[in-house]
Amino acid sequence: MTTLTTLATAIASGTVRVIDLTHTLDPDFPVMILPPEFGQCARFRMEEVSAYDERGPAWKWHNLSMSEHTGTHFDAPSHWISGRDIPNGAVDEIDVKNFIGPVCVIDCSQGAKSDDDFELTVSIIQEWEADHGQIPKDAWVLMRTDWSHKRGAEYLNMREDGAHSPGPTPEAIQFLIDQRDIRGFGTETVGTDAGQGSHYSPPYPAHFYLHGAGKFGLQCLNNLDQLPPVGAILMAAPLKVKNGTGSPLRVLALIEETP
Ligand code: MN
C-alpha cells in the first residue's frame, strides 16, 4: 500500500483518529476587546437569506460576516507590523504545504488553573523537552491551558486593568523561533499573547516576534487536552482571502491510537 492509502485505511478503521480543535462559530463566542481608541474586531454574524420559503422555495442559505480574527482562527505574518514586509505574508500567499505538519503540545493546564496570568517560560519548554525530546524544526507548538473550557465573561477575563489570560514570555517565543525554528505557535485563549501581553517589551511579543520571523499563529483552539505531547499532525488551512491577515478555519489533528 502507498502512504496515502495506508493513511486513508487507518482513518477509516480508527487507528488514526481525527480530532476537531475548533470552536463552533457562534455570535456569542467572545472576540478580543481592544482599548476604545482602537478599531474593534467583529463577532460572528449569520443572516438568513432564505429557508425553503418564498425567498427561495427549494433552498436554505445564509450570509456570514465576521472579523478575520473571530473564533478559532489563523494569524498570518502580515497581521503584525513586524511582518508587514515578509514575502508571501498574507493568507492567500502562504505556501499551502505549511498548512499540514507536526505539532508539539506543552501542557500548562495545571499552572493556568491557579494563575490566570500563567507564563510559558524557556525553562518550562526545556523541562518539556527533557521528557519528550527536542521540539523538531518547522513544528507547530501549542500551549495547552484548558482555557477552552471557559465560557462567557470568564473566557476574556476582563478586569479594570484589561484581560487576564495565560501566554508566553518574550524569551520563550524568541527561544522557539531562534533555537527551534518552529512553524507557528497556538493557544486556547483569544490571542497568541497573554491577556496582559501589552506590558511586555516589546508589547505583544508573540505577535511581534512570530510574525516578524514569518511564523504563524493559531488562537481560540479547542480540545488540546485530547492531543499527545508529540506525534500528532496538525491541519490548519486558512481561507484564501486576497491580502487577508488571518482567517477563521477548521483546525484538525490526526493522532495515532497506540494499540
Ligand atoms: Mn488573530
py3Dmol code that shows the C-alpha trace and the ligand (Angstrom):
import py3Dmol

protein = """\
ATOM      1  CA  MET A   1       0.000   0.000   0.000  1.00  0.00           C
ATOM      2  CA  THR A   2       1.094   3.561  -0.621  1.00  0.00           C
ATOM      3  CA  THR A   3       1.485   6.021   2.255  1.00  0.00           C
ATOM      4  CA  LEU A   4      -1.809   7.701   1.357  1.00  0.00           C
ATOM      5  CA  THR A   5      -3.882   4.533   1.069  1.00  0.00           C
ATOM      6  CA  THR A   6      -2.392   3.400   4.380  1.00  0.00           C
ATOM      7  CA  LEU A   7      -3.466   6.706   5.904  1.00  0.00           C
ATOM      8  CA  ALA A   8      -6.972   6.520   4.428  1.00  0.00           C
ATOM      9  CA  THR A   9      -7.379   2.954   5.734  1.00  0.00           C
ATOM     10  CA  ALA A  10      -6.129   3.972   9.165  1.00  0.00           C
ATOM     11  CA  ILE A  11      -8.586   6.895   9.359  1.00  0.00           C
ATOM     12  CA  ALA A  12     -11.466   4.664   8.226  1.00  0.00           C
ATOM     13  CA  SER A  13     -10.617   1.986  10.798  1.00  0.00           C
ATOM     14  CA  GLY A  14      -9.968   4.472  13.599  1.00  0.00           C
ATOM     15  CA  THR A  15      -6.326   3.610  14.211  1.00  0.00           C
ATOM     16  CA  VAL A  16      -5.698   7.200  13.144  1.00  0.00           C
ATOM     17  CA  ARG A  17      -8.238   9.449  14.853  1.00  0.00           C
ATOM     18  CA  VAL A  18      -9.239  12.926  13.651  1.00  0.00           C
ATOM     19  CA  ILE A  19      -9.623  15.436  16.494  1.00  0.00           C
ATOM     20  CA  ASP A  20     -11.501  18.704  15.970  1.00  0.00           C
ATOM     21  CA  LEU A  21      -9.551  21.571  17.557  1.00  0.00           C
ATOM     22  CA  THR A  22     -12.178  24.145  16.547  1.00  0.00           C
ATOM     23  CA  HIS A  23     -14.847  26.066  18.452  1.00  0.00           C
ATOM     24  CA  THR A  24     -18.227  26.464  16.753  1.00  0.00           C
ATOM     25  CA  LEU A  25     -18.641  29.858  15.060  1.00  0.00           C
ATOM     26  CA  ASP A  26     -21.430  31.412  17.092  1.00  0.00           C
ATOM     27  CA  PRO A  27     -22.427  35.063  17.688  1.00  0.00           C
ATOM     28  CA  ASP A  28     -21.910  34.516  21.435  1.00  0.00           C
ATOM     29  CA  PHE A  29     -18.274  33.409  21.144  1.00  0.00           C
ATOM     30  CA  PRO A  30     -16.088  36.193  22.621  1.00  0.00           C
ATOM     31  CA  VAL A  31     -13.724  38.253  20.468  1.00  0.00           C
ATOM     32  CA  MET A  32     -10.735  40.309  21.561  1.00  0.00           C
ATOM     33  CA  ILE A  33     -11.636  43.716  23.026  1.00  0.00           C
ATOM     34  CA  LEU A  34      -9.089  46.488  22.429  1.00  0.00           C
ATOM     35  CA  PRO A  35      -8.918  49.832  24.262  1.00  0.00           C
ATOM     36  CA  PRO A  36     -11.740  52.073  22.956  1.00  0.00           C
ATOM     37  CA  GLU A  37      -9.487  54.347  20.865  1.00  0.00           C
ATOM     38  CA  PHE A  38      -8.749  51.422  18.503  1.00  0.00           C
ATOM     39  CA  GLY A  39     -10.888  49.722  15.858  1.00  0.00           C
ATOM     40  CA  GLN A  40     -12.673  46.615  17.094  1.00  0.00           C
ATOM     41  CA  CYS A  41     -12.870  43.006  15.956  1.00  0.00           C
ATOM     42  CA  ALA A  42     -16.384  41.958  14.830  1.00  0.00           C
ATOM     43  CA  ARG A  43     -18.183  38.970  16.263  1.00  0.00           C
ATOM     44  CA  PHE A  44     -19.570  36.247  14.013  1.00  0.00           C
ATOM     45  CA  ARG A  45     -22.930  37.066  12.409  1.00  0.00           C
ATOM     46  CA  MET A  46     -25.247  34.868  10.364  1.00  0.00           C
ATOM     47  CA  GLU A  47     -28.191  36.277   8.409  1.00  0.00           C
ATOM     48  CA  GLU A  48     -30.761  34.011   6.807  1.00  0.00           C
ATOM     49  CA  VAL A  49     -31.201  34.660   3.067  1.00  0.00           C
ATOM     50  CA  SER A  50     -33.913  32.060   2.564  1.00  0.00           C
ATOM     51  CA  ALA A  51     -35.126  28.898   4.258  1.00  0.00           C
ATOM     52  CA  TYR A  52     -37.200  26.859   1.771  1.00  0.00           C
ATOM     53  CA  ASP A  53     -39.665  29.753   1.624  1.00  0.00           C
ATOM     54  CA  GLU A  54     -40.831  32.493  -0.736  1.00  0.00           C
ATOM     55  CA  ARG A  55     -37.289  33.936  -0.713  1.00  0.00           C
ATOM     56  CA  GLY A  56     -36.030  30.640  -2.130  1.00  0.00           C
ATOM     57  CA  PRO A  57     -38.534  27.797  -2.189  1.00  0.00           C
ATOM     58  CA  ALA A  58     -36.141  24.859  -2.522  1.00  0.00           C
ATOM     59  CA  TRP A  59     -33.083  26.088  -0.680  1.00  0.00           C
ATOM     60  CA  LYS A  60     -31.734  27.461   2.584  1.00  0.00           C
ATOM     61  CA  TRP A  61     -28.639  29.655   2.908  1.00  0.00           C
ATOM     62  CA  HIS A  62     -27.060  32.393   4.994  1.00  0.00           C
ATOM     63  CA  ASN A  63     -24.845  35.419   4.596  1.00  0.00           C
ATOM     64  CA  LEU A  64     -21.971  35.439   7.086  1.00  0.00           C
ATOM     65  CA  SER A  65     -19.903  38.317   8.433  1.00  0.00           C
ATOM     66  CA  MET A  66     -17.083  38.423  10.949  1.00  0.00           C
ATOM     67  CA  SER A  67     -13.538  39.658  11.514  1.00  0.00           C
ATOM     68  CA  GLU A  68     -10.592  37.751  10.072  1.00  0.00           C
ATOM     69  CA  HIS A  69      -9.718  37.219  13.751  1.00  0.00           C
ATOM     70  CA  THR A  70     -13.039  35.817  15.018  1.00  0.00           C
ATOM     71  CA  GLY A  71     -13.392  32.396  16.621  1.00  0.00           C
ATOM     72  CA  THR A  72     -10.798  29.679  16.139  1.00  0.00           C
ATOM     73  CA  HIS A  73      -8.514  31.455  13.680  1.00  0.00           C
ATOM     74  CA  PHE A  74      -5.149  31.672  11.936  1.00  0.00           C
ATOM     75  CA  ASP A  75      -2.776  34.673  12.114  1.00  0.00           C
ATOM     76  CA  ALA A  76      -0.635  35.352   9.032  1.00  0.00           C
ATOM     77  CA  PRO A  77       2.685  37.267   9.156  1.00  0.00           C
ATOM     78  CA  SER A  78       1.018  40.360   7.633  1.00  0.00           C
ATOM     79  CA  HIS A  79      -1.202  40.661  10.741  1.00  0.00           C
ATOM     80  CA  TRP A  80       1.597  42.448  12.630  1.00  0.00           C
ATOM     81  CA  ILE A  81       3.728  45.457  11.749  1.00  0.00           C
ATOM     82  CA  SER A  82       6.881  43.384  12.282  1.00  0.00           C
ATOM     83  CA  GLY A  83       5.708  41.042   9.479  1.00  0.00           C
ATOM     84  CA  ARG A  84       4.416  43.637   7.022  1.00  0.00           C
ATOM     85  CA  ASP A  85       7.347  43.132   4.621  1.00  0.00           C
ATOM     86  CA  ILE A  86       7.567  39.337   4.915  1.00  0.00           C
ATOM     87  CA  PRO A  87       7.281  37.865   1.386  1.00  0.00           C
ATOM     88  CA  ASN A  88       4.064  35.883   0.881  1.00  0.00           C
ATOM     89  CA  GLY A  89       2.855  37.019   4.290  1.00  0.00           C
ATOM     90  CA  ALA A  90      -0.897  37.127   3.566  1.00  0.00           C
ATOM     91  CA  VAL A  91      -3.184  34.103   3.908  1.00  0.00           C
ATOM     92  CA  ASP A  92      -3.664  33.761   0.127  1.00  0.00           C
ATOM     93  CA  GLU A  93       0.096  33.813  -0.498  1.00  0.00           C
ATOM     94  CA  ILE A  94       1.376  31.299   2.078  1.00  0.00           C
ATOM     95  CA  ASP A  95       2.724  28.087   0.556  1.00  0.00           C
ATOM     96  CA  VAL A  96      -0.018  25.524   1.242  1.00  0.00           C
ATOM     97  CA  LYS A  97       2.422  22.865   2.428  1.00  0.00           C
ATOM     98  CA  ASN A  98       2.680  24.919   5.624  1.00  0.00           C
ATOM     99  CA  PHE A  99      -0.924  24.053   6.413  1.00  0.00           C
ATOM    100  CA  ILE A 100      -0.150  20.418   7.307  1.00  0.00           C
ATOM    101  CA  GLY A 101       2.598  19.483   9.736  1.00  0.00           C
ATOM    102  CA  PRO A 102       3.795  18.088  13.054  1.00  0.00           C
ATOM    103  CA  VAL A 103       2.622  19.525  16.354  1.00  0.00           C
ATOM    104  CA  CYS A 104       4.021  19.586  19.886  1.00  0.00           C
ATOM    105  CA  VAL A 105       1.706  20.307  22.817  1.00  0.00           C
ATOM    106  CA  ILE A 106       3.090  21.819  26.018  1.00  0.00           C
ATOM    107  CA  ASP A 107       0.706  21.192  28.893  1.00  0.00           C
ATOM    108  CA  CYS A 108       0.430  24.298  31.081  1.00  0.00           C
ATOM    109  CA  SER A 109      -3.052  23.433  32.353  1.00  0.00           C
ATOM    110  CA  GLN A 110      -2.031  22.883  35.996  1.00  0.00           C
ATOM    111  CA  GLY A 111      -0.291  26.252  36.211  1.00  0.00           C
ATOM    112  CA  ALA A 112      -3.079  28.084  34.391  1.00  0.00           C
ATOM    113  CA  LYS A 113      -5.654  26.608  36.768  1.00  0.00           C
ATOM    114  CA  SER A 114      -4.207  28.519  39.723  1.00  0.00           C
ATOM    115  CA  ASP A 115      -2.792  31.570  37.887  1.00  0.00           C
ATOM    116  CA  ASP A 116      -4.801  33.394  35.207  1.00  0.00           C
ATOM    117  CA  ASP A 117      -1.597  35.169  34.123  1.00  0.00           C
ATOM    118  CA  PHE A 118       0.436  31.951  33.902  1.00  0.00           C
ATOM    119  CA  GLU A 119       3.530  32.345  31.711  1.00  0.00           C
ATOM    120  CA  LEU A 120       5.093  29.776  29.404  1.00  0.00           C
ATOM    121  CA  THR A 121       8.820  30.241  30.051  1.00  0.00           C
ATOM    122  CA  VAL A 122      12.026  28.917  28.493  1.00  0.00           C
ATOM    123  CA  SER A 123      12.569  26.653  31.490  1.00  0.00           C
ATOM    124  CA  ILE A 124       9.094  25.100  31.069  1.00  0.00           C
ATOM    125  CA  ILE A 125       9.941  24.406  27.410  1.00  0.00           C
ATOM    126  CA  GLN A 126      13.262  22.861  28.435  1.00  0.00           C
ATOM    127  CA  GLU A 127      11.573  20.683  31.057  1.00  0.00           C
ATOM    128  CA  TRP A 128       9.100  19.551  28.397  1.00  0.00           C
ATOM    129  CA  GLU A 129      11.989  18.701  26.065  1.00  0.00           C
ATOM    130  CA  ALA A 130      13.706  16.682  28.795  1.00  0.00           C
ATOM    131  CA  ASP A 131      10.598  14.468  28.845  1.00  0.00           C
ATOM    132  CA  HIS A 132       9.609  14.406  25.170  1.00  0.00           C
ATOM    133  CA  GLY A 133      12.725  15.271  23.164  1.00  0.00           C
ATOM    134  CA  GLN A 134      13.721  18.426  21.369  1.00  0.00           C
ATOM    135  CA  ILE A 135      10.981  20.304  19.505  1.00  0.00           C
ATOM    136  CA  PRO A 136      11.662  19.486  15.827  1.00  0.00           C
ATOM    137  CA  LYS A 137      12.296  22.226  13.282  1.00  0.00           C
ATOM    138  CA  ASP A 138       9.177  23.522  11.490  1.00  0.00           C
ATOM    139  CA  ALA A 139       6.695  22.137  14.014  1.00  0.00           C
ATOM    140  CA  TRP A 140       3.627  23.837  15.439  1.00  0.00           C
ATOM    141  CA  VAL A 141       3.898  24.394  19.194  1.00  0.00           C
ATOM    142  CA  LEU A 142       0.617  24.635  21.084  1.00  0.00           C
ATOM    143  CA  MET A 143       0.255  25.922  24.645  1.00  0.00           C
ATOM    144  CA  ARG A 144      -2.391  23.843  26.408  1.00  0.00           C
ATOM    145  CA  THR A 145      -4.080  25.697  29.260  1.00  0.00           C
ATOM    146  CA  ASP A 146      -7.609  24.181  29.236  1.00  0.00           C
ATOM    147  CA  TRP A 147      -8.771  27.810  28.809  1.00  0.00           C
ATOM    148  CA  SER A 148     -11.098  26.486  26.085  1.00  0.00           C
ATOM    149  CA  HIS A 149     -13.338  25.087  28.837  1.00  0.00           C
ATOM    150  CA  LYS A 150     -14.213  28.610  29.981  1.00  0.00           C
ATOM    151  CA  ARG A 151     -17.402  30.287  28.786  1.00  0.00           C
ATOM    152  CA  GLY A 152     -18.737  33.828  28.525  1.00  0.00           C
ATOM    153  CA  ALA A 153     -17.008  36.570  30.535  1.00  0.00           C
ATOM    154  CA  GLU A 154     -14.592  34.066  32.102  1.00  0.00           C
ATOM    155  CA  TYR A 155     -13.009  33.466  28.694  1.00  0.00           C
ATOM    156  CA  LEU A 156     -11.727  37.024  28.147  1.00  0.00           C
ATOM    157  CA  ASN A 157     -11.462  37.513  31.936  1.00  0.00           C
ATOM    158  CA  MET A 158     -11.540  41.326  31.682  1.00  0.00           C
ATOM    159  CA  ARG A 159     -10.700  43.321  34.814  1.00  0.00           C
ATOM    160  CA  GLU A 160     -10.202  47.037  35.330  1.00  0.00           C
ATOM    161  CA  ASP A 161      -6.639  46.751  34.039  1.00  0.00           C
ATOM    162  CA  GLY A 162      -7.525  44.636  30.993  1.00  0.00           C
ATOM    163  CA  ALA A 163      -7.685  40.943  30.157  1.00  0.00           C
ATOM    164  CA  HIS A 164      -6.028  38.253  32.281  1.00  0.00           C
ATOM    165  CA  SER A 165      -5.192  35.030  30.474  1.00  0.00           C
ATOM    166  CA  PRO A 166      -2.042  32.904  30.115  1.00  0.00           C
ATOM    167  CA  GLY A 167       0.598  33.279  27.430  1.00  0.00           C
ATOM    168  CA  PRO A 168       4.297  33.017  26.584  1.00  0.00           C
ATOM    169  CA  THR A 169       7.091  35.284  27.785  1.00  0.00           C
ATOM    170  CA  PRO A 170       9.085  37.214  25.161  1.00  0.00           C
ATOM    171  CA  GLU A 171      12.082  34.959  25.900  1.00  0.00           C
ATOM    172  CA  ALA A 172      10.034  31.785  25.401  1.00  0.00           C
ATOM    173  CA  ILE A 173       8.810  32.937  21.996  1.00  0.00           C
ATOM    174  CA  GLN A 174      12.324  34.013  20.988  1.00  0.00           C
ATOM    175  CA  PHE A 175      13.635  30.605  22.068  1.00  0.00           C
ATOM    176  CA  LEU A 176      11.024  28.792  19.966  1.00  0.00           C
ATOM    177  CA  ILE A 177      11.861  30.910  16.920  1.00  0.00           C
ATOM    178  CA  ASP A 178      15.638  31.325  17.212  1.00  0.00           C
ATOM    179  CA  GLN A 179      16.590  27.972  18.773  1.00  0.00           C
ATOM    180  CA  ARG A 180      13.857  25.678  17.415  1.00  0.00           C
ATOM    181  CA  ASP A 181      12.730  27.400  14.196  1.00  0.00           C
ATOM    182  CA  ILE A 182       9.082  26.491  14.799  1.00  0.00           C
ATOM    183  CA  ARG A 183       6.389  26.917  12.154  1.00  0.00           C
ATOM    184  CA  GLY A 184       3.947  28.641  14.460  1.00  0.00           C
ATOM    185  CA  PHE A 185       2.516  28.937  17.943  1.00  0.00           C
ATOM    186  CA  GLY A 186      -1.055  28.311  19.051  1.00  0.00           C
ATOM    187  CA  THR A 187      -3.154  28.889  22.150  1.00  0.00           C
ATOM    188  CA  GLU A 188      -6.602  28.205  23.592  1.00  0.00           C
ATOM    189  CA  THR A 189      -7.033  31.883  24.511  1.00  0.00           C
ATOM    190  CA  VAL A 190      -8.218  34.763  22.339  1.00  0.00           C
ATOM    191  CA  GLY A 191      -4.652  35.688  21.300  1.00  0.00           C
ATOM    192  CA  THR A 192      -1.227  34.089  20.986  1.00  0.00           C
ATOM    193  CA  ASP A 193      -0.165  36.593  23.650  1.00  0.00           C
ATOM    194  CA  ALA A 194      -1.117  36.715  27.310  1.00  0.00           C
ATOM    195  CA  GLY A 195      -4.079  38.892  28.294  1.00  0.00           C
ATOM    196  CA  GLN A 196      -1.571  41.283  29.847  1.00  0.00           C
ATOM    197  CA  GLY A 197       0.743  40.981  26.832  1.00  0.00           C
ATOM    198  CA  SER A 198       0.807  44.749  26.256  1.00  0.00           C
ATOM    199  CA  HIS A 199       3.032  45.115  29.337  1.00  0.00           C
ATOM    200  CA  TYR A 200       5.927  43.077  27.962  1.00  0.00           C
ATOM    201  CA  SER A 201       8.798  44.588  25.997  1.00  0.00           C
ATOM    202  CA  PRO A 202       8.075  44.515  23.110  1.00  0.00           C
ATOM    203  CA  PRO A 203       4.304  44.667  23.650  1.00  0.00           C
ATOM    204  CA  TYR A 204       2.525  41.501  22.432  1.00  0.00           C
ATOM    205  CA  PRO A 205       5.825  39.624  21.992  1.00  0.00           C
ATOM    206  CA  ALA A 206       4.284  36.505  20.441  1.00  0.00           C
ATOM    207  CA  HIS A 207       2.682  38.543  17.671  1.00  0.00           C
ATOM    208  CA  PHE A 208       5.758  40.736  17.279  1.00  0.00           C
ATOM    209  CA  TYR A 209       8.391  38.002  17.114  1.00  0.00           C
ATOM    210  CA  LEU A 210       6.382  35.255  15.385  1.00  0.00           C
ATOM    211  CA  HIS A 211       5.124  37.367  12.510  1.00  0.00           C
ATOM    212  CA  GLY A 212       8.409  39.272  12.205  1.00  0.00           C
ATOM    213  CA  ALA A 213      10.045  35.886  11.582  1.00  0.00           C
ATOM    214  CA  GLY A 214       7.381  34.803   9.065  1.00  0.00           C
ATOM    215  CA  LYS A 215       5.792  32.379  11.533  1.00  0.00           C
ATOM    216  CA  PHE A 216       2.075  31.754  12.046  1.00  0.00           C
ATOM    217  CA  GLY A 217      -0.385  31.923  14.937  1.00  0.00           C
ATOM    218  CA  LEU A 218      -3.479  29.950  15.956  1.00  0.00           C
ATOM    219  CA  GLN A 219      -5.908  31.142  18.594  1.00  0.00           C
ATOM    220  CA  CYS A 220      -9.104  30.039  20.331  1.00  0.00           C
ATOM    221  CA  LEU A 221      -8.110  26.383  19.851  1.00  0.00           C
ATOM    222  CA  ASN A 222     -10.253  23.668  21.428  1.00  0.00           C
ATOM    223  CA  ASN A 223      -9.710  20.098  22.661  1.00  0.00           C
ATOM    224  CA  LEU A 224      -5.950  20.396  23.183  1.00  0.00           C
ATOM    225  CA  ASP A 225      -6.441  18.035  26.148  1.00  0.00           C
ATOM    226  CA  GLN A 226      -7.049  15.261  23.595  1.00  0.00           C
ATOM    227  CA  LEU A 227      -3.637  15.618  21.946  1.00  0.00           C
ATOM    228  CA  PRO A 228      -0.435  13.779  22.847  1.00  0.00           C
ATOM    229  CA  PRO A 229       2.656  15.895  23.637  1.00  0.00           C
ATOM    230  CA  VAL A 230       4.269  14.744  20.380  1.00  0.00           C
ATOM    231  CA  GLY A 231       3.335  12.668  17.361  1.00  0.00           C
ATOM    232  CA  ALA A 232       0.162  14.366  16.066  1.00  0.00           C
ATOM    233  CA  ILE A 233      -0.216  16.051  12.680  1.00  0.00           C
ATOM    234  CA  LEU A 234      -1.986  19.408  12.533  1.00  0.00           C
ATOM    235  CA  MET A 235      -4.102  20.522   9.574  1.00  0.00           C
ATOM    236  CA  ALA A 236      -4.817  24.256   9.619  1.00  0.00           C
ATOM    237  CA  ALA A 237      -5.631  25.880   6.270  1.00  0.00           C
ATOM    238  CA  PRO A 238      -6.992  29.447   6.429  1.00  0.00           C
ATOM    239  CA  LEU A 239      -9.480  30.741   3.855  1.00  0.00           C
ATOM    240  CA  LYS A 240      -7.813  32.052   0.692  1.00  0.00           C
ATOM    241  CA  VAL A 241      -8.737  35.701   1.197  1.00  0.00           C
ATOM    242  CA  LYS A 242      -6.806  38.148  -1.001  1.00  0.00           C
ATOM    243  CA  ASN A 243      -4.359  40.070   1.229  1.00  0.00           C
ATOM    244  CA  GLY A 244      -6.024  38.540   4.295  1.00  0.00           C
ATOM    245  CA  THR A 245      -4.154  38.870   7.612  1.00  0.00           C
ATOM    246  CA  GLY A 246      -5.870  35.850   9.138  1.00  0.00           C
ATOM    247  CA  SER A 247      -8.983  33.765   8.899  1.00  0.00           C
ATOM    248  CA  PRO A 248     -11.364  31.583  10.858  1.00  0.00           C
ATOM    249  CA  LEU A 249     -10.734  27.961   9.938  1.00  0.00           C
ATOM    250  CA  ARG A 250     -11.379  24.355  10.867  1.00  0.00           C
ATOM    251  CA  VAL A 251      -8.320  23.031  12.692  1.00  0.00           C
ATOM    252  CA  LEU A 252      -7.929  19.249  12.740  1.00  0.00           C
ATOM    253  CA  ALA A 253      -5.330  16.985  14.285  1.00  0.00           C
ATOM    254  CA  LEU A 254      -4.527  13.414  13.285  1.00  0.00           C
ATOM    255  CA  ILE A 255      -3.456  11.196  16.159  1.00  0.00           C
ATOM    256  CA  GLU A 256      -2.349   7.610  16.066  1.00  0.00           C
ATOM    257  CA  GLU A 257      -4.048   5.321  18.573  1.00  0.00           C
ATOM    258  CA  THR A 258      -1.451   3.252  20.374  1.00  0.00           C
ATOM    259  CA  PRO A 259      -2.505  -0.420  20.314  1.00  0.00           C
TER     260      PRO A 259
END
"""
ligand_1 = """\
1
MN
Mn -5.617 36.904 15.463
"""
view = py3Dmol.view(width=600, height=400)
view.addModel(protein, "pdb")
view.setStyle({"model": 0}, {"cartoon": {"style": "trace"}})
view.addModel(ligand_1, "xyz")
view.setStyle({"model": 1}, {"stick": {}})
view.zoomTo()
view.show()
